[in-house]
Amino acid sequence: MNKVNICNHVIEAIRKHAQSFPDIEIYGWLLGYDYKNQLYVVASIPCKQYTVQSKLIAEPSQEEVMEISKAIPGGIGVVGIYHSHVGAVFHSATDDQTVKQFASVYPYFLSTVTNIEETKYFQLKDESVEELEVKYYKETNLVQTKFITDIKVQIDEDSLTISQISSQIREMFENTKIISTLIVDKLIENNIPLRKIENKDCFVVLSSFQGPIREDLGQIFRLKLSANFTLHKNLQLNEISKQIIQALIDDMYYQLGSSELKNKELLFPERLELDVDNLIWKFYINRQDKSFADFVNLLIFRLKHMSFQYKKQQSKLIKEYIQL
């Protein structure tokens, strides 16, 4: 990896997070992608659910890591971590071990350490973790797109648990491919650059879901799946087809995992989408569930630290998305 590029608002958000907790360590994740041998960090998300948090250490809960992986848009992922030090900025032996552990999965994993006044960056090189220089940039060269599909799935009467329904849909997806794409009712070629479809919903047609459905052969369920993507503008649609299908599978599991099955009818949760710092985050929630208040508190906390312009957006976001 030749260069590491970090968007300006990311480092501002990290410093803001650290300033809010000056006497204890904070922790968070860096989101981004690699393109043409360069790493781009486009967003950060702060940790709120800790197993340990003190002046000397901060460890996030695994549950929060799983929640983040569900909510982030396709095309980007966790490419690093950040944490603060109360005092001097350095990379400890424990920090080195953390980077080596993550680097076994993602070789260019980035570790950021700050004490507000000073911020340093570290990456595994050969067998040791070394400090490196990074480049800051103002705007991300990204395109946001939403790929949507409506599917009808026929399930045998004997397979009417959510787990069995999910498994059968997964099998269908594994044998499917995107055969065409619609943008505002207009058929397009799959090899067009993504910048041609920026900020538009794309309706994908899947091959495996086009067969005839007989009403007498089993229960029919209809799902509207949506895969949010944040990708480099110069990519072509056919380059991410597999990613789109995997993201639709993930959305299916996420949606059904929050659904209920009553009297052979699927009751779906409410879908919330949030556009913060040019990333579209999605959540499935049940407003009647007792955990909704916890969800709202967590979301407000994240918005305060994720968005550098949060003060301007606060009342609008709470009114539009949270509706308290």
NORHUBEL-V509928 format. One record per residue. RES is the residue in one letter. PSI is psi in whole degrees, -180 to 180 (NA if undefined). BURIAL is # if it has 24 or more other C-alpha atoms within 12 Angstrom, else .. Layout:
RES,PSI,BURIAL  RES,PSI,BURIAL
//
This chain:
M,117,.  N,-41,.  K,150,.  V,123,#  N,129,#  I,128,#  C,140,#  N,-41,#  H,-20,#  V,-49,#  I,-33,#  E,-41,#  A,-39,#  I,-45,#  R,-40,#  K,-41,#  H,-46,#  A,-37,#  Q,-29,.  S,-19,.  F,69,#  P,-20,.  D,-1,.  I,161,#  E,146,#  I,164,#  Y,152,#  G,177,#  W,148,#  L,132,#  L,142,#  G,-157,#  Y,164,#  D,142,#  Y,123,#  K,52,.  N,25,.  Q,143,.  L,130,#  Y,122,#  V,117,#  V,-15,#  A,163,#  S,155,#  I,126,#  P,151,#  C,140,#  K,-33,#  Q,101,#  Y,148,.  T,-34,.  V,136,.  Q,118,.  S,-170,.  K,-23,.  L,-17,.  I,151,.  A,124,#  E,126,#  P,158,#  S,148,.  Q,-31,.  E,-39,.  E,-37,#  V,-43,#  M,-39,.  E,-42,.  I,-43,#  S,-29,#  K,-35,#  A,-27,#  I,148,#  P,156,#  G,159,#  G,-19,#  I,167,#  G,-178,#  V,115,#  V,1,#  G,-180,#  I,162,#  Y,152,#  H,164,#  S,159,#  H,138,#  V,88,#  G,-142,.  A,150,.  V,121,#  F,169,#  H,111,#  S,171,.  A,-36,.  T,-42,.  D,-41,#  D,-44,#  Q,-38,.  T,-45,#  V,-44,#  K,-37,#  Q,-48,.  F,-36,.  A,-20,#  S,-23,.  V,-43,.  Y,102,.  P,-27,#  Y,24,#  F,133,#  L,136,#  S,128,#  T,132,#  V,133,#  T,152,#  N,25,#  I,-55,#  E,-32,.  E,140,.  T,133,#  K,157,#  Y,142,#  F,149,#  Q,151,#  L,128,#  K,119,.  D,-115,.  E,-2,.  S,155,.  V,125,#  E,152,#  E,146,.  L,160,.  E,146,.  V,163,#  K,133,.  Y,145,.  Y,161,.  K,-43,.  E,144,.  T,136,#  N,64,#  L,160,#  V,137,#  Q,130,#  T,147,#  K,122,#  F,123,#  I,145,#  T,143,#  D,123,.  I,144,#  K,126,#  V,131,#  Q,122,#  I,135,#  D,149,.  E,-29,.  D,-8,.  S,67,.  L,39,#  T,157,#  I,-37,#  S,-43,.  Q,-39,.  I,-45,#  S,-42,#  S,-42,.  Q,-39,#  I,-39,#  R,-43,#  E,-40,.  M,-43,#  F,-36,#  E,-18,.  N,23,.  T,169,#  K,159,#  I,120,#  I,-17,.  S,164,#  T,138,#  L,135,#  I,113,#  V,53,.  D,20,.  K,124,.  L,135,.  I,163,.  E,150,.  N,-3,#  N,20,.  I,151,.  P,148,.  L,-27,#  R,-20,.  K,-20,#  I,27,#  E,135,#  N,33,#  K,151,.  D,132,#  C,128,#  F,115,#  V,143,#  V,124,#  L,137,#  S,-44,.  S,-13,.  F,18,#  Q,1,.  G,165,.  P,147,.  I,126,.  R,126,.  E,-24,.  D,2,.  L,-4,.  G,-175,.  Q,138,#  I,128,#  F,140,#  R,127,.  L,137,#  K,110,.  L,145,#  S,128,#  A,110,#  N,136,#  F,140,#  T,109,#  L,162,#  H,137,#  K,-28,#  N,-4,.  L,155,#  Q,154,.  L,-40,#  N,-16,.  E,-18,.  I,14,#  S,-45,#  K,-37,.  Q,-37,#  I,-47,#  I,-43,#  Q,-38,#  A,-35,#  L,-38,#  I,-46,#  D,-41,#  D,-37,#  M,-47,#  Y,-43,#  Y,-45,#  Q,-48,#  L,-30,#  G,-21,#  S,11,#  S,168,#  E,149,.  L,110,.  K,125,.  N,46,.  K,24,.  E,134,.  L,126,.  L,111,.  F,151,#  P,173,.  E,140,.  R,129,#  L,137,#  E,139,#  L,126,#  D,103,#  V,126,#  D,42,#  N,23,#  L,137,#  I,113,#  W,145,#  K,147,#  F,144,#  Y,124,#  I,159,#  N,112,#  R,-21,.  Q,-13,.  D,145,.  K,-18,.  S,-1,.  F,-39,.  A,-40,.  D,-39,.  F,-45,#  V,-45,#  N,-41,.  L,-42,#  L,-44,#  I,-42,#  F,-46,.  R,-41,#  L,-37,#  K,-36,#  H,-24,#  M,-42,#  S,119,#  F,-27,#  Q,29,.  Y,-39,#  K,-35,.  K,-28,.  Q,-13,.  Q,-58,#  S,-38,.  K,-45,.  L,-45,#  I,-41,.  K,-43,.  E,-39,.  Y,-35,#  I,-32,#  Q,54,.  L,NA,.
//
